Amino acid sequence: MISRKDFLKKTFLISAGSPLLLRSFTSEQSIDPPPLITILHTNDTHARIDPFPDNAIRHAGLGGIARRATLVNKIRSVQPNTLLLDAGDVFQGTTWFNVHGGSVDFELMSDMKYDAGVIGNHEFDNGPDGFAQAAKKASFPFLNANYAVRKTPFDSYVQKFMVKELAGFRIGIFGLGIRLDGVVDKKLTGDVQYRDPEIWANGMVSSLRKTHRCDYIICLSHLGYHYDDSRIDDKKLAARVKGIDLIIGGHTHTFLDHPVLVQTPEGGQTAITQAGHSGIRLGRVDLSVKNEKLFISDSIQYTINGN
């Protein structure tokens, strides 16, 4: 493993090679003519800064934040209206976290110009103070509407939502986190309180639509894609809360090759996407406009390798 100092110097100079997509792509090819807005997303990267070793039993040679950065920069070079979002669990999984506590991850994500992230359950692994220490390296906000963080170390770094204006459209983004009880040791949650995601999602959608005049709403979710029991998940949320256009999910490490469409209470549709884990994939959702409204015109899951 290279040193942190050398890695920070070299990360954004390393070539991506030829990332594999679920549709054909090589590094020599130009990116297709851009849609109106592009949303790039990751989740559950779990401190996987280096690629998996070539001799790994699973995912050999895949991933690596330097390769991801190269691909992101290539897309941005032809698509200026791009959002880069993360759906949580940046912490835990490799020596990088054990030694640096997440600060290197947040620093590199800041260099990549992530627009926002959501709080995953593993962001509590070093307690509220540990998260706050690492978050000093983050130049982007962490979104969560259903965790009460006032008067905790999270308070300076977490906000309920954000609004980004791209190509004349207002994009509202809010975050939701999983129930902490039974998932995170109570000694690590401090005074952070979990609140019902469905209730807070309804409130966020109403506020973003009516008060903040948003044209498109994204939920950054660390609830999980789907459970067979009564636990709230992305599919249940989409079926119960009207007005969310896109859920970018995490926690369950689900590889979705294409967004899944769920019918909403008013008869509309919410799209759900998730990009697996460990930085193996970079998800992409393209938005175009028809009748003055944004809609998903294409989606891609890039698999990152160095061949």
C-alpha beads as a LAMMPS data file, in Angstrom:
LAMMPS data file: protein, C-alpha beads

307 atoms
306 bonds

1 atom types
1 bond types

-500.0 500.0 xlo xhi
-500.0 500.0 ylo yhi
-500.0 500.0 zlo zhi

Masses

1 110.0

Atoms # bond

1 1 1 0.000 0.000 0.000
2 1 1 1.442 3.409 -0.955
3 1 1 1.750 6.132 1.625
4 1 1 -1.036 8.618 2.178
5 1 1 1.232 11.478 1.068
6 1 1 2.197 9.788 -2.193
7 1 1 -1.382 8.714 -2.856
8 1 1 -2.704 12.249 -2.498
9 1 1 -0.075 13.409 -4.990
10 1 1 -0.758 10.679 -7.530
11 1 1 -4.474 9.956 -7.289
12 1 1 -5.641 12.339 -9.977
13 1 1 -2.758 11.658 -12.357
14 1 1 -3.418 7.931 -12.773
15 1 1 -5.144 6.819 -15.958
16 1 1 -8.425 4.950 -15.718
17 1 1 -7.454 2.462 -18.400
18 1 1 -10.602 1.098 -20.041
19 1 1 -13.541 0.978 -17.620
20 1 1 -16.070 -1.723 -18.461
21 1 1 -19.679 -0.647 -18.759
22 1 1 -22.874 -2.532 -18.993
23 1 1 -22.724 -1.182 -22.516
24 1 1 -19.598 -0.845 -24.659
25 1 1 -17.043 1.813 -23.746
26 1 1 -13.278 2.260 -24.038
27 1 1 -11.124 5.093 -22.796
28 1 1 -10.227 6.014 -26.370
29 1 1 -13.840 6.600 -27.347
30 1 1 -15.480 9.964 -26.903
31 1 1 -18.416 10.272 -24.533
32 1 1 -21.780 10.408 -26.318
33 1 1 -23.334 13.841 -26.857
34 1 1 -24.454 14.935 -23.408
35 1 1 -28.046 14.984 -22.163
36 1 1 -29.298 18.055 -20.320
37 1 1 -28.207 16.914 -16.830
38 1 1 -26.124 13.942 -15.666
39 1 1 -26.230 12.460 -12.157
40 1 1 -23.266 10.316 -11.095
41 1 1 -23.497 8.288 -7.915
42 1 1 -21.647 5.925 -5.568
43 1 1 -22.542 4.150 -2.338
44 1 1 -20.951 1.921 0.298
45 1 1 -17.415 2.588 -0.913
46 1 1 -16.159 1.371 2.509
47 1 1 -12.690 2.938 2.466
48 1 1 -11.821 1.070 -0.733
49 1 1 -9.361 3.680 -1.979
50 1 1 -7.061 1.181 -3.675
51 1 1 -8.430 -1.337 -6.201
52 1 1 -9.083 -4.859 -5.028
53 1 1 -5.877 -6.916 -5.298
54 1 1 -5.432 -8.876 -8.507
55 1 1 -5.469 -12.088 -6.476
56 1 1 -8.645 -11.262 -4.539
57 1 1 -11.203 -14.072 -4.389
58 1 1 -13.961 -11.641 -5.441
59 1 1 -13.793 -8.426 -7.496
60 1 1 -10.107 -8.942 -8.347
61 1 1 -8.566 -5.783 -9.789
62 1 1 -11.794 -3.793 -9.657
63 1 1 -12.412 -0.369 -8.187
64 1 1 -9.961 2.307 -7.095
65 1 1 -10.787 5.916 -6.441
66 1 1 -8.136 7.203 -8.875
67 1 1 -9.788 5.371 -11.768
68 1 1 -13.186 6.658 -10.658
69 1 1 -11.852 10.211 -10.558
70 1 1 -10.501 9.889 -14.099
71 1 1 -13.847 8.670 -15.401
72 1 1 -15.752 11.410 -13.554
73 1 1 -13.445 14.044 -15.033
74 1 1 -13.905 12.593 -18.525
75 1 1 -17.683 12.785 -18.210
76 1 1 -17.545 16.311 -16.817
77 1 1 -15.339 17.411 -19.702
78 1 1 -18.284 16.973 -22.083
79 1 1 -21.141 17.427 -19.608
80 1 1 -20.873 20.549 -17.454
81 1 1 -24.305 19.977 -15.873
82 1 1 -23.212 17.065 -13.692
83 1 1 -23.991 16.141 -10.088
84 1 1 -21.791 13.698 -8.141
85 1 1 -23.529 12.151 -5.113
86 1 1 -22.767 9.466 -2.533
87 1 1 -25.333 7.374 -0.633
88 1 1 -23.333 6.640 2.496
89 1 1 -20.997 4.195 4.242
90 1 1 -17.774 5.801 3.140
91 1 1 -16.226 4.533 6.395
92 1 1 -14.951 1.084 7.420
93 1 1 -13.470 -1.781 5.464
94 1 1 -9.735 -1.251 4.831
95 1 1 -6.549 -0.137 6.540
96 1 1 -7.118 3.344 5.134
97 1 1 -10.023 3.746 7.564
98 1 1 -8.294 1.974 10.434
99 1 1 -5.360 4.390 10.226
100 1 1 -6.948 7.632 9.045
101 1 1 -10.547 7.344 10.278
102 1 1 -12.170 8.452 7.021
103 1 1 -10.315 11.744 6.599
104 1 1 -8.468 10.554 3.484
105 1 1 -11.723 9.397 1.874
106 1 1 -13.404 12.741 2.486
107 1 1 -10.361 14.647 1.279
108 1 1 -10.229 12.705 -1.978
109 1 1 -13.989 12.994 -2.463
110 1 1 -13.614 16.744 -1.993
111 1 1 -10.878 16.800 -4.638
112 1 1 -13.310 14.964 -6.924
113 1 1 -15.869 17.693 -6.196
114 1 1 -18.644 15.555 -4.809
115 1 1 -21.771 17.689 -4.459
116 1 1 -23.229 15.880 -1.429
117 1 1 -23.287 12.670 0.577
118 1 1 -25.664 11.048 3.050
119 1 1 -24.871 9.670 6.505
120 1 1 -24.513 5.878 6.498
121 1 1 -24.558 3.700 9.611
122 1 1 -20.790 3.129 9.369
123 1 1 -20.212 6.868 9.617
124 1 1 -20.850 6.245 13.341
125 1 1 -18.043 3.684 13.680
126 1 1 -15.722 6.119 15.464
127 1 1 -18.576 7.899 17.213
128 1 1 -19.841 11.439 16.570
129 1 1 -16.480 12.995 17.417
130 1 1 -14.684 10.653 15.032
131 1 1 -17.030 11.578 12.206
132 1 1 -16.634 15.283 12.917
133 1 1 -12.846 14.995 12.894
134 1 1 -12.883 13.317 9.470
135 1 1 -15.564 15.659 8.117
136 1 1 -13.215 18.603 8.527
137 1 1 -11.676 17.371 5.256
138 1 1 -15.019 17.408 3.416
139 1 1 -15.837 20.405 1.251
140 1 1 -19.326 19.048 0.480
141 1 1 -22.391 18.782 2.752
142 1 1 -23.794 15.627 4.318
143 1 1 -27.558 15.378 3.963
144 1 1 -29.962 13.792 6.409
145 1 1 -33.512 14.850 7.236
146 1 1 -34.511 12.130 9.691
147 1 1 -31.602 12.244 12.143
148 1 1 -31.887 14.882 14.864
149 1 1 -28.283 16.084 15.187
150 1 1 -28.690 19.442 16.916
151 1 1 -26.141 19.964 19.697
152 1 1 -24.097 16.955 18.551
153 1 1 -20.751 16.911 16.689
154 1 1 -22.686 16.106 13.487
155 1 1 -24.484 19.444 13.627
156 1 1 -21.768 21.462 11.888
157 1 1 -21.614 19.109 8.903
158 1 1 -25.136 17.768 8.351
159 1 1 -28.066 19.541 6.717
160 1 1 -31.505 18.277 5.769
161 1 1 -31.402 19.185 2.077
162 1 1 -29.766 21.240 -0.631
163 1 1 -30.907 22.832 -3.891
164 1 1 -28.731 22.882 -7.015
165 1 1 -29.635 24.821 -10.152
166 1 1 -28.505 23.229 -13.399
167 1 1 -29.479 24.139 -16.955
168 1 1 -32.243 26.379 -15.617
169 1 1 -33.809 23.617 -13.490
170 1 1 -33.865 23.471 -9.707
171 1 1 -32.805 20.088 -8.309
172 1 1 -33.788 19.412 -4.688
173 1 1 -31.770 16.768 -2.822
174 1 1 -32.462 15.439 0.679
175 1 1 -31.062 12.560 2.714
176 1 1 -32.477 9.717 4.803
177 1 1 -30.712 7.318 7.174
178 1 1 -31.418 3.847 8.511
179 1 1 -32.784 3.114 12.001
180 1 1 -29.779 3.186 14.312
181 1 1 -31.130 1.000 17.093
182 1 1 -29.953 -2.559 16.538
183 1 1 -27.538 -1.522 13.782
184 1 1 -25.153 0.861 15.565
185 1 1 -23.907 0.427 19.123
186 1 1 -25.673 2.989 21.317
187 1 1 -22.291 4.037 22.681
188 1 1 -21.430 5.291 19.178
189 1 1 -24.608 7.207 18.310
190 1 1 -24.280 9.785 21.082
191 1 1 -27.298 12.073 21.234
192 1 1 -28.284 11.569 17.574
193 1 1 -31.961 10.592 17.354
194 1 1 -33.625 8.592 14.560
195 1 1 -36.977 9.817 13.220
196 1 1 -39.491 8.190 10.878
197 1 1 -38.094 8.420 7.300
198 1 1 -41.539 8.322 5.670
199 1 1 -42.798 11.293 7.684
200 1 1 -39.680 13.322 7.017
201 1 1 -39.616 12.404 3.335
202 1 1 -43.165 13.703 2.934
203 1 1 -42.153 16.938 4.637
204 1 1 -39.046 17.344 2.522
205 1 1 -40.882 16.788 -0.757
206 1 1 -43.561 19.303 0.186
207 1 1 -40.972 21.897 1.213
208 1 1 -38.771 21.391 -1.828
209 1 1 -41.713 21.551 -4.249
210 1 1 -43.655 24.411 -2.723
211 1 1 -41.183 26.581 -0.817
212 1 1 -38.023 26.006 -2.817
213 1 1 -39.743 25.616 -6.201
214 1 1 -37.781 22.504 -7.203
215 1 1 -38.412 20.887 -10.573
216 1 1 -36.828 17.527 -9.738
217 1 1 -36.333 15.806 -6.366
218 1 1 -33.642 13.301 -5.454
219 1 1 -33.582 11.318 -2.221
220 1 1 -30.130 10.161 -1.124
221 1 1 -31.072 7.112 0.917
222 1 1 -29.161 4.809 3.219
223 1 1 -32.272 2.812 4.092
224 1 1 -31.538 -0.202 1.883
225 1 1 -33.129 -1.300 -1.383
226 1 1 -35.632 -3.929 -0.183
227 1 1 -36.431 -6.116 2.840
228 1 1 -39.018 -8.871 3.055
229 1 1 -40.123 -7.666 6.484
230 1 1 -41.713 -4.437 7.707
231 1 1 -38.512 -2.366 7.773
232 1 1 -38.724 0.774 5.658
233 1 1 -36.657 0.523 2.478
234 1 1 -36.334 2.369 -0.805
235 1 1 -39.099 0.401 -2.527
236 1 1 -41.566 0.938 0.330
237 1 1 -40.632 4.607 0.551
238 1 1 -41.237 5.112 -3.172
239 1 1 -44.621 3.385 -2.956
240 1 1 -45.760 5.505 0.007
241 1 1 -44.351 8.988 -0.630
242 1 1 -45.434 10.972 -3.663
243 1 1 -43.204 13.413 -5.444
244 1 1 -39.734 11.807 -5.268
245 1 1 -38.346 11.528 -8.786
246 1 1 -35.200 9.526 -8.049
247 1 1 -33.910 7.549 -5.047
248 1 1 -30.169 6.940 -5.017
249 1 1 -29.734 4.159 -2.479
250 1 1 -27.166 2.388 -0.366
251 1 1 -26.689 0.045 2.604
252 1 1 -27.766 -3.248 0.989
253 1 1 -24.877 -3.315 -1.515
254 1 1 -27.356 -3.929 -4.329
255 1 1 -26.106 -3.987 -7.907
256 1 1 -28.931 -2.581 -10.025
257 1 1 -28.083 -2.665 -13.710
258 1 1 -30.877 -0.204 -14.468
259 1 1 -33.156 1.990 -12.341
260 1 1 -36.204 0.215 -10.947
261 1 1 -39.511 2.053 -11.363
262 1 1 -42.044 2.013 -8.508
263 1 1 -45.576 3.383 -8.773
264 1 1 -46.211 6.235 -6.349
265 1 1 -49.441 7.012 -4.420
266 1 1 -50.647 9.535 -6.992
267 1 1 -49.997 7.211 -9.928
268 1 1 -46.624 8.591 -10.906
269 1 1 -43.296 6.779 -10.825
270 1 1 -40.169 6.953 -8.697
271 1 1 -36.917 5.525 -10.048
272 1 1 -34.540 3.704 -7.673
273 1 1 -30.872 3.085 -8.378
274 1 1 -27.902 1.695 -6.449
275 1 1 -24.297 0.961 -7.454
276 1 1 -23.299 -2.049 -5.369
277 1 1 -20.352 -1.431 -3.064
278 1 1 -16.619 -0.768 -2.702
279 1 1 -16.352 1.646 -5.625
280 1 1 -16.631 -1.221 -8.087
281 1 1 -19.181 0.770 -10.053
282 1 1 -19.976 4.371 -10.834
283 1 1 -23.671 4.836 -11.524
284 1 1 -24.976 7.340 -14.035
285 1 1 -28.487 8.645 -14.674
286 1 1 -29.095 11.061 -17.543
287 1 1 -31.937 13.562 -17.505
288 1 1 -33.467 15.159 -20.582
289 1 1 -36.440 17.498 -20.926
290 1 1 -39.835 17.014 -22.525
291 1 1 -42.814 19.339 -22.185
292 1 1 -40.668 21.458 -19.841
293 1 1 -40.202 18.547 -17.417
294 1 1 -37.122 16.456 -16.625
295 1 1 -37.211 12.712 -17.197
296 1 1 -34.676 9.870 -17.182
297 1 1 -33.519 9.391 -20.754
298 1 1 -30.681 6.927 -20.132
299 1 1 -28.730 5.127 -17.407
300 1 1 -25.342 3.454 -17.240
301 1 1 -23.456 1.428 -14.634
302 1 1 -19.729 1.755 -15.254
303 1 1 -17.668 -1.091 -13.821
304 1 1 -14.251 0.281 -12.894
305 1 1 -11.161 -1.743 -13.785
306 1 1 -7.644 -1.078 -14.993
307 1 1 -7.352 -3.230 -18.097

Bonds

1 1 1 2
2 1 2 3
3 1 3 4
4 1 4 5
5 1 5 6
6 1 6 7
7 1 7 8
8 1 8 9
9 1 9 10
10 1 10 11
11 1 11 12
12 1 12 13
13 1 13 14
14 1 14 15
15 1 15 16
16 1 16 17
17 1 17 18
18 1 18 19
19 1 19 20
20 1 20 21
21 1 21 22
22 1 22 23
23 1 23 24
24 1 24 25
25 1 25 26
26 1 26 27
27 1 27 28
28 1 28 29
29 1 29 30
30 1 30 31
31 1 31 32
32 1 32 33
33 1 33 34
34 1 34 35
35 1 35 36
36 1 36 37
37 1 37 38
38 1 38 39
39 1 39 40
40 1 40 41
41 1 41 42
42 1 42 43
43 1 43 44
44 1 44 45
45 1 45 46
46 1 46 47
47 1 47 48
48 1 48 49
49 1 49 50
50 1 50 51
51 1 51 52
52 1 52 53
53 1 53 54
54 1 54 55
55 1 55 56
56 1 56 57
57 1 57 58
58 1 58 59
59 1 59 60
60 1 60 61
61 1 61 62
62 1 62 63
63 1 63 64
64 1 64 65
65 1 65 66
66 1 66 67
67 1 67 68
68 1 68 69
69 1 69 70
70 1 70 71
71 1 71 72
72 1 72 73
73 1 73 74
74 1 74 75
75 1 75 76
76 1 76 77
77 1 77 78
78 1 78 79
79 1 79 80
80 1 80 81
81 1 81 82
82 1 82 83
83 1 83 84
84 1 84 85
85 1 85 86
86 1 86 87
87 1 87 88
88 1 88 89
89 1 89 90
90 1 90 91
91 1 91 92
92 1 92 93
93 1 93 94
94 1 94 95
95 1 95 96
96 1 96 97
97 1 97 98
98 1 98 99
99 1 99 100
100 1 100 101
101 1 101 102
102 1 102 103
103 1 103 104
104 1 104 105
105 1 105 106
106 1 106 107
107 1 107 108
108 1 108 109
109 1 109 110
110 1 110 111
111 1 111 112
112 1 112 113
113 1 113 114
114 1 114 115
115 1 115 116
116 1 116 117
117 1 117 118
118 1 118 119
119 1 119 120
120 1 120 121
121 1 121 122
122 1 122 123
123 1 123 124
124 1 124 125
125 1 125 126
126 1 126 127
127 1 127 128
128 1 128 129
129 1 129 130
130 1 130 131
131 1 131 132
132 1 132 133
133 1 133 134
134 1 134 135
135 1 135 136
136 1 136 137
137 1 137 138
138 1 138 139
139 1 139 140
140 1 140 141
141 1 141 142
142 1 142 143
143 1 143 144
144 1 144 145
145 1 145 146
146 1 146 147
147 1 147 148
148 1 148 149
149 1 149 150
150 1 150 151
151 1 151 152
152 1 152 153
153 1 153 154
154 1 154 155
155 1 155 156
156 1 156 157
157 1 157 158
158 1 158 159
159 1 159 160
160 1 160 161
161 1 161 162
162 1 162 163
163 1 163 164
164 1 164 165
165 1 165 166
166 1 166 167
167 1 167 168
168 1 168 169
169 1 169 170
170 1 170 171
171 1 171 172
172 1 172 173
173 1 173 174
174 1 174 175
175 1 175 176
176 1 176 177
177 1 177 178
178 1 178 179
179 1 179 180
180 1 180 181
181 1 181 182
182 1 182 183
183 1 183 184
184 1 184 185
185 1 185 186
186 1 186 187
187 1 187 188
188 1 188 189
189 1 189 190
190 1 190 191
191 1 191 192
192 1 192 193
193 1 193 194
194 1 194 195
195 1 195 196
196 1 196 197
197 1 197 198
198 1 198 199
199 1 199 200
200 1 200 201
201 1 201 202
202 1 202 203
203 1 203 204
204 1 204 205
205 1 205 206
206 1 206 207
207 1 207 208
208 1 208 209
209 1 209 210
210 1 210 211
211 1 211 212
212 1 212 213
213 1 213 214
214 1 214 215
215 1 215 216
216 1 216 217
217 1 217 218
218 1 218 219
219 1 219 220
220 1 220 221
221 1 221 222
222 1 222 223
223 1 223 224
224 1 224 225
225 1 225 226
226 1 226 227
227 1 227 228
228 1 228 229
229 1 229 230
230 1 230 231
231 1 231 232
232 1 232 233
233 1 233 234
234 1 234 235
235 1 235 236
236 1 236 237
237 1 237 238
238 1 238 239
239 1 239 240
240 1 240 241
241 1 241 242
242 1 242 243
243 1 243 244
244 1 244 245
245 1 245 246
246 1 246 247
247 1 247 248
248 1 248 249
249 1 249 250
250 1 250 251
251 1 251 252
252 1 252 253
253 1 253 254
254 1 254 255
255 1 255 256
256 1 256 257
257 1 257 258
258 1 258 259
259 1 259 260
260 1 260 261
261 1 261 262
262 1 262 263
263 1 263 264
264 1 264 265
265 1 265 266
266 1 266 267
267 1 267 268
268 1 268 269
269 1 269 270
270 1 270 271
271 1 271 272
272 1 272 273
273 1 273 274
274 1 274 275
275 1 275 276
276 1 276 277
277 1 277 278
278 1 278 279
279 1 279 280
280 1 280 281
281 1 281 282
282 1 282 283
283 1 283 284
284 1 284 285
285 1 285 286
286 1 286 287
287 1 287 288
288 1 288 289
289 1 289 290
290 1 290 291
291 1 291 292
292 1 292 293
293 1 293 294
294 1 294 295
295 1 295 296
296 1 296 297
297 1 297 298
298 1 298 299
299 1 299 300
300 1 300 301
301 1 301 302
302 1 302 303
303 1 303 304
304 1 304 305
305 1 305 306
306 1 306 307
